[in-house]
Amino acid sequence: MTILRPLAMAVALLFPAVAQAQLTDPDQRVVAAVERGTDRHIALLERMVNQNSGTLNLAGVRAVADMLRPEFEALGMEVRWVDMAETGRAGHLIATHRNLTRGASKHVLMIGHLDTVFEPSSPFQRFERQGDRATGPGIGDDKGGIAVIVAALRALHATGELRRMHVTVVLTGDEERPGAPLATARRDLIAAGREADYALEFENLARDDGRDFGTVARRSSSTWSLTVRGRTGHSSGIFGEGLGYGAIYELARILDAFRRELPEPNLTFNVGLAAGGTPATIDGSLERVQASGKTNIIPEMAIARGDLRSLTPDQDARIRTAMQAIVAQHLPGTSAELAFAAGGYPPMPPTEGNRRLLSRLNEVNRLLGYPEMPEFDPGRRGAADSAFVAADVDTLAGLGMAGGGAHAEGEWVDLTSLPRQAIRTALLMMRLSRR
């Protein structure tokens, strides 16, 4: 079923007639330009989805970037590829449009990513459409977001509005599995954030019970590893003064104390992997453990790995200290070490500047006759690249397409959300640029 419709019908479908009189002539031209290009935007989305770009498929990530380069160049943007071989990843695509008029304009940064969690080995590889619903690997996270970026910029270019704007687009190639060192992998994004006046991020739109939400905050994502050692020997001696409690009891004590003592709002600490025995080992990927043992042998080693997600830097630092204090209370005959991996995604706290951006978006929603978008619960959102710039610039996240099932086979999007999000974005950028 095509979404391309005559303009009069398109306007009626995109927003109520009562709102049309509130839009300026430039606004209405942008709305019309987005709608005219919807089939083209969906075709671009399909091409991107059908090109595998799992993070570790470096050639595939570059192939998606090559698809997008001419799209940005056609808008008069300077496009460059930032190679990231030094971090073990493909690289990033950066496109910049500078104000072509003499008038002052604010600098808007648009953030998305080229890679997906679906490597070539995944059986989930193709775009499939049924009416206004489409499925495919990375279709919402984040190829749908890229399609919204392109659709908004095309409409602004077609109506001449882009001439008055300073815009930078950063599409990272390793959002799902960042390269190392992380400081190098995010160097260019952080630099772009420091130069911008506003940042807009195009991960999936938050939608709950049919209502759209704005994302002004995201939690961090970091990884921890717990290594526990005990004295091995005959099980008849466990709990005794000579042998103590063994590694598995100590591991259980620590993890249960985490569960009982640490919970608070906007904090989670998942345990994703655990094993113990005599011996227990973990491989170089840190994703596979091996353990063996017998019921009559006290285990000498136990291993656990998990993540930590917090809303603010202060919360993150405080909880790390509390975790270390729990680990230090060893059962007799045991020792334990808790280590946090370097890097990780920082938190994006809910700042007043971020909330002002959502207020500006809600001004656009009112003009369009759309319902107001409340703040989405950050405890229900994952980490994203916007967190790397949020310390330096007011940031609004989750401006991509609506859908669901991210990171799982069957990931899907609502295709009608593509023009809707592009219109919201373009009209917001017009207003941000003028100020």
Secondary structure, DSSP 8 states (H G I E B T S, - for coil): ------HHHHHHHHS-HHHHTTS-HHHHHHHHHHHHTHHHHHHHHHHHHHS--BTT-HHHHHHHHHHHHHHHHTTT-EEEEEE-GGGTS-EEEEEEE---SSS---EEEEEEES-BS--TTSS----EEETTEEE-TTIIIIIHHHHHHHHHHHHHHHTTGGGG-EEEEEEES-SSS--SSHHHHTHHHHHHHHH-SEEEE-S--EEETTEEEBB--B--BEEEEEEEEE---BGGGTTSTTTTTHHHHHHHHHHHHHHHH---TT-B--EEEEEEESSEEE-TTSS-EEE---TTB---EEEEEEEEB-SSHHHHHHHHHHHHHHHTS--TTEEEEEEE-S--B--B---HHHHHHHHHHHHHHHHHT-----B--GGGS---GGGGTTTTSEEEB--S--EE-TTSTT-EEETTHHHHHHHHHHHHHHHHHH-
